[in-house]
Amino acid sequence: MNVTNTVTLSERYLRHAERMVEDGQFPSIEKVVEAGIDSLMREDTAPAGPNEPLAGMADEIRRRMQTPRDQFIPMDKDNLFDRVRARVDPNGLHPMRRLCRIGLGVAGEGAALSVTPRPA
């Protein structure tokens, strides 16, 4: 069932819709508007796919929120990165650590990474 309604479009949207009709993409401006509404309806009902970045972040945030407080790494600028390195590579066996010294530092709002070759 069709219902008559009046829609006011800004000049910008009207020009774009008219171009789409002139190019033969749609038979009328009414169909352009319907296609736009159909697109919005599909977005509203489409489940987030496995590659949806926000869905992945939400799952990761939920997972991290389940981490017990005693497993948190305390934030302090003096030895935070040493504790992170110890947790990630507890035996210090990462190949890069054998070849060079990696230093991380926090300065103000930024962080710096320095890599210096180990003496032979």
Secondary structure as GFF3:
##gff-version 3
##sequence-region A 1 120
A	DSSP	alpha_helix	11	22	.	.	.	ID=ss1
A	DSSP	alpha_helix	29	45	.	.	.	ID=ss2
A	DSSP	alpha_helix	53	65	.	.	.	ID=ss3
A	DSSP	three_ten_helix	69	71	.	.	.	ID=ss4
A	DSSP	alpha_helix	80	88	.	.	.	ID=ss5
A	DSSP	alpha_helix	95	99	.	.	.	ID=ss6
A	DSSP	beta_strand	100	107	.	.	.	ID=ss7
A	DSSP	beta_strand	110	117	.	.	.	ID=ss8
###
